[in-house]
Amino acid sequence: MSKDRYIRLERISAWCGVVLLVGFIAAFGAGHLLTPVDPDMSATDLVAFLHDHRTGILWCTVIMVLAVPFEYPYVVVTSLQMKRVEGGWGLLSMIQLTTGVVAPLGFFFPLAILSAAAYRPEIHSPDVLSAMTDTFNLMLVGNACIFVLQVWSIGYTAFIDHREKQVFPRWYGWLSIVLGVLLIPGAFVFVVHSGPFAWNGLLANVIPSLTYFVWKIATPYVLLKAIKSEEQEPTEQAEAAPATV
């Protein structure tokens, strides 16, 4: 494969991150899921929620099924850029790749369960629908902390890169480290029903979600900059090399 074609594929993979972000917003907006339901909502109110937003929830899952595959080229190109820092496939790039590959399941499986509840809510008891809705919220928010090592591995890569033109800037490294820290409170949604650590709470949901969206905007940006520097490297090296007689 030619260098130009390879760089073009890398750029397309970086833009997949933008496709993901747009898909997430469109999907969760359509399903009225941008704001989580209250963990203490009664079974009757949950059934009403599923009936009222049935179509939106089902289309939310459809959009996510179509958007989530774009995560894979996006994750791979991130590890390829990390590989430049490590001088080959290393611990950090492999951690990011392996954790990133399973990341789409953290969205699809919870949404599939919620869609199963909304698909035919009239045939299930309120208790069953409540349990399925609880499973959706607990998995969606609680499982997010699994990917702490993914974002930390990217952040640490920015700190060990001492070249003149860094692959990832230091500010992005700090953003990744902060996001990883903010994902940790999600682990506590399984033991609380209210407050900042609940699945709709400030620490478990609101702040991590906002930071995640900032990170999802920043990552394609820094990837495109990194790919541009990769494209220029051979030219810069050739210009810097001494002339031979």
MOWO-V965609 format. One record per backbone hydrogen bond with DSSP energy under -1.0 kcal/mol. CO is the residue of the C=O (numbers start at 1). NH is the residue of the N-H. E is the energy in kcal/mol with one decimal. If there is no record, write none. Layout:
CO;NH;E / CO;NH;E
This chain:
2;6;-2.2 / 3;7;-2.5 / 4;8;-2.1 / 5;9;-2.2 / 6;10;-2.1 / 7;11;-2.4 / 8;12;-2.3 / 9;13;-2.2 / 10;14;-2.2 / 11;15;-2.3 / 14;17;-1.5 / 15;19;-1.7 / 16;20;-2.3 / 17;21;-2.0 / 18;22;-2.5 / 19;23;-2.5 / 20;24;-2.9 / 21;25;-2.2 / 22;26;-2.6 / 23;27;-2.8 / 24;28;-2.7 / 25;29;-1.9 / 26;30;-2.2 / 27;31;-1.9 / 28;33;-3.0 / 29;32;-1.2 / 38;41;-2.1 / 42;46;-2.2 / 43;47;-2.3 / 44;48;-1.9 / 45;49;-2.3 / 46;50;-2.4 / 47;51;-2.2 / 48;52;-2.9 / 49;53;-2.1 / 53;57;-2.6 / 54;58;-2.2 / 55;59;-2.3 / 56;60;-2.1 / 57;61;-1.8 / 58;62;-1.8 / 59;63;-2.7 / 60;64;-2.2 / 61;65;-2.6 / 62;66;-1.8 / 63;67;-2.1 / 64;68;-3.1 / 67;70;-1.8 / 68;71;-2.5 / 69;72;-1.3 / 70;74;-1.2 / 71;75;-2.6 / 72;76;-2.5 / 73;77;-2.5 / 74;78;-1.3 / 75;79;-2.0 / 76;80;-2.3 / 77;81;-1.8 / 78;82;-2.0 / 79;83;-2.3 / 82;86;-1.9 / 83;87;-1.2 / 83;88;-2.0 / 90;94;-2.1 / 91;95;-2.3 / 92;96;-2.3 / 93;97;-1.9 / 94;98;-2.7 / 95;99;-2.3 / 96;100;-2.1 / 97;101;-1.8 / 102;105;-1.0 / 103;106;-1.5 / 104;107;-1.4 / 104;108;-2.4 / 105;109;-1.8 / 107;111;-1.7 / 108;112;-2.6 / 109;113;-1.8 / 110;114;-2.2 / 111;115;-2.7 / 112;116;-1.8 / 113;117;-1.6 / 114;118;-2.2 / 115;119;-2.1 / 120;123;-1.6 / 125;129;-2.2 / 126;130;-2.4 / 127;131;-2.2 / 128;132;-2.2 / 129;133;-2.3 / 130;134;-2.6 / 131;135;-2.2 / 132;136;-2.0 / 133;137;-2.2 / 134;138;-2.8 / 135;139;-2.4 / 136;140;-2.6 / 137;141;-2.2 / 138;142;-1.8 / 139;143;-1.7 / 143;146;-1.7 / 144;147;-1.7 / 145;148;-1.4 / 147;151;-1.7 / 148;152;-2.3 / 149;153;-2.3 / 150;154;-1.4 / 151;155;-2.3 / 152;156;-2.9 / 153;157;-1.4 / 154;158;-1.2 / 156;160;-1.4 / 169;173;-1.5 / 170;174;-2.4 / 171;175;-2.1 / 172;176;-2.3 / 173;177;-2.1 / 174;178;-2.7 / 175;179;-2.3 / 176;180;-2.2 / 177;181;-2.0 / 178;182;-2.3 / 179;183;-1.3 / 183;186;-1.2 / 184;187;-2.2 / 185;188;-1.8 / 186;189;-1.5 / 188;191;-1.6 / 195;198;-1.5 / 196;204;-2.1 / 198;201;-2.3 / 201;205;-1.8 / 201;206;-2.2 / 202;207;-2.5 / 205;209;-2.6 / 206;210;-2.2 / 207;211;-2.5 / 208;212;-2.5 / 209;213;-2.0 / 210;214;-1.8 / 211;215;-2.6 / 212;216;-2.5 / 213;217;-1.3 / 214;218;-2.5 / 215;219;-2.7 / 217;221;-1.0 / 218;222;-2.6 / 219;223;-2.5 / 220;224;-2.4 / 221;225;-1.9 / 222;226;-2.4 / 223;227;-2.8 / 224;228;-1.9 / 225;229;-2.0 / 226;230;-2.2 / 227;231;-2.2 / 228;232;-1.6 / 229;233;-1.2 / 232;236;-2.7 / 233;237;-2.8 / 234;238;-2.2 / 235;239;-2.3 / 236;240;-1.8 / 237;241;-1.3
